[in-house]
Amino acid sequence: MQEKYLFEYAVIRLVPRVEREEFLNVGIVLYCSAQKFLQAKFWLDEERLRAFAPGTDLSEIEENLNAFCKISMGKKEAGPIAKLDQASRFRWLTATRSTVLQTSKVHPGFCEDAAETLERLFEEMVLIN
């Protein structure tokens, strides 16, 4: 039997009009300390987004989501936050904010493989079947 590891995740939400508090789930960020894993994954359904929030600048949203992913991976070009340790980067990425990109509350769980868990959560929470 494989060992189970504690992980934490949050759903990345696109909130085009913050004052309306309406959002689309566009990604997942998952952190597992024991597996030294921190990664974010996103997908923008452009057709759905245009119907939900006409006039939204998709290139700007995608650029911000790419920065989110680069910070999670600790890429140097992502700036000073990316230089922090994984736990600090995860806490910064999931901090409560009032912007177009927000995250849900952090949820815990147990997994055997953090990468597989990220994929499963991404399919369940973001992709539309």
GIZINOR-V45891 format. One record per backbone hydrogen bond with DSSP energy under -1.0 kcal/mol. CO is the residue of the C=O (numbers start at 1). NH is the residue of the N-H. Records with the same first field share a line. If there is no record, write none. Layout:
CO: NH + NH
//
This chain:
5: 111
7: 109
8: 31
9: 107
10: 29
11: 104
12: 26 + 27
13: 102
14: 24
17: 20
24: 14
26: 43
27: 12
28: 41
29: 10
30: 39
31: 8
32: 37
33: 36
37: 32
39: 30
41: 28
44: 46
45: 49
46: 50
47: 51
48: 52
49: 53
53: 56
56: 58
57: 61
58: 62
59: 63
60: 64
61: 65
62: 66
63: 67
64: 68
65: 69
66: 70
67: 71
68: 72
69: 73
70: 75
71: 74
75: 78
76: 79
80: 83
81: 84
85: 89
86: 90
87: 91
88: 92
89: 93
90: 94
92: 95
100: 15
102: 13
107: 9
109: 7
111: 5
113: 117
114: 118
115: 119
116: 120
117: 121
118: 122
119: 123
120: 124
121: 125
122: 126 + 127
//
